C-alpha cells in the first residue's frame, strides 16, 4: 500500500472507532438514565404518596412531583454515566481508578437508599401505625397458640 492509501485506511479506521465509541457512550448513558429514573420513581412515589395521604399535597401535585423528580434523576444519571464513560475512553487509566472506587461507591449508594427507605417506612408507620398493627397481630397469634 502506498502512503496515501495507508492514510486513507487510517482515517477510515479512526472514523469507525469514533462512531463505535459514540454509540457505546450513548447506549450506556441511556441505561444509566433508565436505572436512575426507575430507582427515583419508586422512592418518589412512596414519599409523595405519603405526603398526599397526610393532606400536605394534592394528587395533581403528587403526579407533578413524581414526574419532575424522576425526570431530573434520569437526566442526571444519563449525564453522569456519559461523562464517566467518556473520561474512561479518553484516559484509560481512569477506568482502573473508577473500577477500584466502584465497590465503595456502590456500598455508599445502597446505604443512602437504605436510609431513605427507612425514613419512608418511619413516615408510613406514623401515618398507618404499621408497627402497632403488627404487634397486635402477633399478640393475637400468640393467644391462639
Secondary structure, DSSP 8 states (H G I E B T S, - for coil): --HHHHHHHHHHHHHHHHHHHHHHHHHHHHHHHHHHHHHHHHHHHHHHHHHHHHTSS-HHHHHHHHHHHHHHHHHHHHHHHHHHHHHHHHSHHHHHHHHHHHHHHHHHHHHHHHHHHHHHHHHHHHHH-HHHHHHHHHHHHHHH-
